[in-house]
Amino acid sequence: MRTLLAVPLRLLAFVGKELVETIRRPGAIVSLILGPFLIMLVFGLGFSGTRRPLETVVVVPSANDQQLPTDPGTYQQLAGGGLHIAGVTSDQAAAEAQLQAGQLDVVIIVPDDAEAQFRAGKQSTIQVQVNAVDPVQVNYAGFLASLLSSAVNREIITRVATEGQGYAVAAGEAEAAQIPPEVVAAPTTSEVVNLAPSQPGVIAFFAPAVLALILQHLAVTLIALSLVRERTSGVIELFRISPVSTWEVLLGKVLAFGLLGGGIAAITLGLMVAGLGVPFLGPPALVIATIGLLLLASLGLGLLVAVVSDSERQAVPPSLLVLLASVFFSGFVLAIEEFSPVVHALTFLLPVTHGIRLLQDILLRGSTTNGWEFAALAAIALVTLIASWALLRRSMTRA
C-alpha cells in the first residue's frame, strides 16, 4: 500500500512546489494574462481591417488631343476607394521619380492614342506602374488596375450608348463595322509594370523579416536569462566585492551574445541566399550594420527585461510578450502603415520594426530611403543600455 501511495504523493509534492513557486511571483501570472489582452486591445483599436488607399498620380499626355480631363476628381470617381488620386500631371518622368523615392504607390499612365487604337480595332492599354517588392502589394495593385480599366470601359460604353456618338461613330459606319466586338465591349485594358529592382516571391520577401524577428527574440531571451540566472545564483554578489564594474559586466555579455547572434545571422543569411534564392542586392557593409544595430538594440532590451525581473520565471513572460507584439506590430504580417497614427508611431519602439524594413530594402532593393532607421536603432540601443546599466549598478552598489 505504501508503495502504491508513494508515487502519487511524490507527484503531488512536485505539483505543489511548482504552484507555490509560481504563486509567490504573481507578476508573471498577471503579465501572461494582461499582456496578451493589452496587445490584442491595442491591435483592435489601431487596425480597422481596411487597407489604406494607395497614393496615385495620373499621367495625361501633354498634347491631350482627346481633351481628356485633368482634374483629379474625375479620375477619383473612376478609381474608386482603393486609389487616392493625389494629382494629375503631364510630366511622366517626375511622377516616376516620386514613385522611385517612395512618395507614391502607383502611377497611372493614360494612353495617348486611344481613339486611333479604337478605330484600328485594337484595345488601348492603361499602364499602371508600381515600385514594390512585396508580391501581395503588387497583386493588390493589379487588382485595382483591373477595376480601374473596367470603370473606364463602362464610362466609354455609356457615352457611346447615350450620345450615339463616340469612337465608333467618329470612325464611320464602314470602319465601325470592322471593329471587333471584344474591343467595343472593352476598349481599354490594364497592364501592371513593376519598377522594383527585384520581384521576389512570397518566401524570398518574408525571409529577411523572419531573420530580423529571430535575431531580436534570440538576443532578448538569451541575454535576459543569462543575467537573471547570475543574479539569482549569487554571482552578482561576488561581483560586488570584486573590482569588476557594472559596465564591464554588461559589455562582456553584449559582446558575447552579439558575436553569437552575428554568427547565427551570417549562417542563416547564407542559407537564405543560397537555399531560398533571396536576392542580395545591397552592399554587405549596410547589411552588417543593420544586423549589428538590430542585435545591439535587442540585447539592450533583453538586459532591461533582466534587471527588472527577480527570477527566470519573471523574465520569460516579458520576452514572450515582446515576441507577440513584434509579430503584430512590426510589419511582419501587416504593413505598419495600415495602423492608426498613434499605433503606427508606437511600432517604431520595437527594434525589429526597423530591422525588417532595412533588411528588406537593402537585400531586395539594393539601398534604402529610410536611412533614419539606423539612427532609430542606435537610439533604442543607447536608451536601453543606459537604463540597464543604471538599474544594475544600483543593485551592485557596495554597502
N, C-alpha and C positions, 0 to 999 in steps of 0.2 A: 504493500500500500504506500509506504514511504517513497519507494522508487517511482511509483506512478504519479505521486503528487510533486516530486522534486522538479521534474521538467516544467510543468505549468507554473510552479512557484518561481523558478528562476526566470522564466519568460516574463511573468508579471513584474518581477523586480526590475528587469531591464526596461519594460514599458513605463513603469512608474518613474524610474530615474530620468528617462528622456523627457517625459511630460513635465516633471518638476523642473528640469534644466530649462525647458522652453518657457514655462510659465514664469520663471524667475526673470526672464527678459521679455516683458510684454511688448517692448518696442518693435521687436522683429515680427511678432504676430500682427500688430497694428499696421506696420508698414506693408506687410503682404496683403492685408485686406484693403486698406485705404489707398495704397499706391496704385494698383491697377484700376480701382474705381476712379481716382482722380485723373489718371491718364485717359481713360475712356470718356470721362466727362469733358475734359479739355478737347479731346478729339471730336466729340459730338458737337460741342459749341463752335469749334473752329472750322469744321468741314461741313459744307452744305449738301454735298453729294452731287453737285453740278460742276462741270468744268467751266473755267473762265473763258470768255470769248478770245479768240486769237487776234492779236493786233495785226491789222491788214492795211495795205496801201494798194490802190488800184492804179495801174499804169494805162493811160489812154493815149493813143497815137497823137503825136504833136500836130499832124496835119488835120486830123479829125474831120475828114471829108464826109463822114457818115453822120455828122452832127450828134455824136454821142454825148450823153450827159456828163458833166464834170462836177456835179455836186455829190458829196458823199452820201446824202440821204437816199438818193435813188438806188445806189448800189447796196446800201444797207437793207433796204426793203427786199431786194433780190437775194441777198446773202443769208438773211435770217439771223437768229441769235447766236449761232456758232462762231461768227466772224464779227469783229468790231472794225468797221471801216474808218480808219483814222484819217484818211485823206485820199485825194485823187491827184495824180501828177502825170506829167508827160516825160519826166526825166527817169528813165528806166535804170540808168547807172546809179543814180543817187538812191533809189529805192533798194537796189540790190546791195549797195554799201551798208544801208541801215540793217538789212537782213543779215549780212555777214557779221555786223557788230552786235547782233543780239537785240537790237532795238525794235525789231519787227518779228512777227512769227510767220507771216505769209505775204507774198507779193503776187498780185493777180495782174496778168498782162492781157489786156483786151485785144483781140485780133483786129488788125487794121485793114483787112481785105475781106470782111465777112460778106459784103454784098457781091463782090466778084466771085468769091468761092461758091456762094449760093447759086449764082447764075450758071456757074460751070458744073453744077450738080454735085458739089463737094461740101463736106462739113467744115466749119471753122473750128479752130482749136483755141480754147481758153487755157493759157498756160498758168499754172499755179506753182510758184516757186517757194520752197521751204529750205531751212537750213537746220536740220535736226538729225541727231544720231540715234534718237530714241525711236525704235521701229513702231511703237504704239502711237507716238505723235505723228509720224509720217502717215500711217494708215488713217488716223483721225483726220488729218488734213486732206487726204484723198477722198474720204467720205464727204467732207464739207464741200470739196470741189465738185463732186458729182451732184450734190444738192444744188449748188450754185448754177451749174450747167443746166440742170432740169428747170430751174426757175427762169433762166434766160430763154430757154426754149419755149416755155409756156408764155412768156411775155411776147416773143416774136409771133407765135401762132395766134395769140389773142389779137394782136394788132392786125394781122393778115385777115383774120376772120371778121373782125368788127369794121374795119375800114374798107375792105375789099381791095386794098392796095398792099404794098409791101414788096418784098423781094420778088416774089413770083410774078406779080402783075407788072412790076417795073421791067422785068426781063422780057415781057411779051408772051402772048399766048403760045406761040410755037416753041419758044425756048422753055417756057414753064412746063409744057407737057413732057419735056425730056428730063426734067429734074426727078431723080429717084424718090419714091415715096418715103424711104427712110430718112432722106435729107429734109424733106418737107416736114416730117414728124419731129426730127431732131436736128435743127440747123447747126447746133454747136455741140461740141464735146469737150471734155476737160482732160488735161494732162498734168500730172504732178512731176515737177523737176526738183530733185533734192541736191542742193549745192554743198552739202556737208562733205568734208574730205574723205570720210569713210561712212559706210552704211552697214553697220554690224547687225547681226541677228539678235534675237532676244537673249541668248546665252552670253554672247560677247558683250552686249550692252550692260547687262546686270553684273557681270563678273567683277569689274572694278568696285561696284557698290558692295558686293559681298566681301571683297578683300578689305575694304575700309571698315565694314561692320565687324569682321572677325578680329582685326587688329585692335580696334577700340575695346571690344569685350575682353580679349585676351589680356591686354595691358591693365585694364581696370581691375579685373578679377585677380590676376596673379600677384600684382604688387600689393593689393589690399589684403589678401590672405597672408602674404608673407609678413607684412608689417604687423598685422594683428596677432599672428602667431608668436612673433618675437615679444610683443607687449604682454601677452598672456603667459608666456613661458618664463618670464623673468629676465630675458636677455637685455631688455631695455634698462632694467635696474643695474645691470653690470656696466652698461654704457654710461650711466650716471656717475659712477665712481672711476671712470676711465677718462683718458684725455680725448676721447672721440667726441666730436661736436655734432650738433643736430644736422647741420648742413652736410657733413661727411656721411652720415647715415643715409640721408635722402639721396645724395648724389651717387653713392655706391649702388643703391637699389635702382635708381633711374638708369644708370649706365648698364647694370646687369640685365635688367629686363628690356632695356632699349636694344641692346645687342641681340637678345633672344628674339624680340619682336622683329628686328630688322632681318635676321636670318630667316625667320618664318615667312616674312613678306617677300624676300628675294626668291625663295623656293616656290612659293605659291604663284608669284608673278611669272616666273619661268614656266611653270606648268600651264598657266592660263594662256600665255602666248603660244607655246609650242603645242599644247594639247587641245585647247579650245579655239585657237585661231583668233584670239583677242588682238586687235591692232595695237601697235606700239609706235605711234607717230611722233610723239613729243621727245624733247631732249631727256636723256637719262638723268641729268642733274636736277631737272624740275621734278621728276618722279621721286628721286631720292629725297629731295627737300620736302615734298608733300608727305611722304611716308614718315620721315623723321619728325616733322612738326606734329603730325597726327598722333604718333606714338608718344611724343613728349606731353602733348595736351591730355591724352588719355591716361598716361601714368600720373600726371598731376591730379586728375580727377580720382584715380584709384587711391592715391595717397590721402586725399581729402576724405574719402569714404572710410579709410582705415583709421585715421586719427579720431574720428567721431564715433567709432564702434568699439565696444568693450570685449567682443568675442567674435569668433568666426561665424557664429550663428547670426550675429547682428550685421556682419559685413556682407554676407551673401545676398540678403534681400535687396539692399540698395543697388548692388551690382546687377541683379536681375531686372530691377526697375529701370535702370539706365539702358539696358538692352531693349526692354519693351518699349520705352519711349523712343529709342533710336529707330526701331522698326516702323513706328507710326509716323514720326515727325521729321525724319532726316532726309526724306526724299527717296528712301529705299523702295517704297511701294508707290506712294502718291507724290506727285510733284509738290514741293512746298509752296509754290505759287497758288495752289488751289485752296490754301487755308486763308482764314480771315487775317487782316493785317496784324493784329495782336499776336495770334498764334504763330504767324509767319515770322515775326521778329524773335519770338522765343525759340524757334527751331535753331537759330544760329548760336545758341548757348551750348549745343552739342558738338563736340569735335568731329563726329562722324559726318555731320551735315556738310562741313567744309571739305572733309576728305573725299566724300563721294563726288561732289561737284568738280573738285580739282582733278581727281584721278580720271574721271570720265572725259573731261575736257582735254587733258594732256595726252592721255593714251589714244582716245578716239578722234580728236580733232588736231592734235599736234601742238596746241597752245591754248591759252585761256584768256578770256576778257575779264575774269574775276580775280585779278591779282590781289585785291584787298583781302581775300580769304586767307592768304598766307599770314598776313598781319593778325587776322582774327584768331587763327590757331595759336600764334605766338602769344597773343594776349590771354587766351584761355589758359595756356601753359603757365604763364607768368603769375596770373592771379591764383590759380590752384596750388602751385608750388609754394608761393609765399604764404598763403593761408595754412597749408600743411606744415610748413616749417615753423610758423608761429605757434600753432597748436601743439605740435610735438615738442618744441623747445620748452613750452610751459610744463609739460609733463615730465621732461627730463631735467628740469632745473634742480640743481643740487640744494639740498636742505641747508 
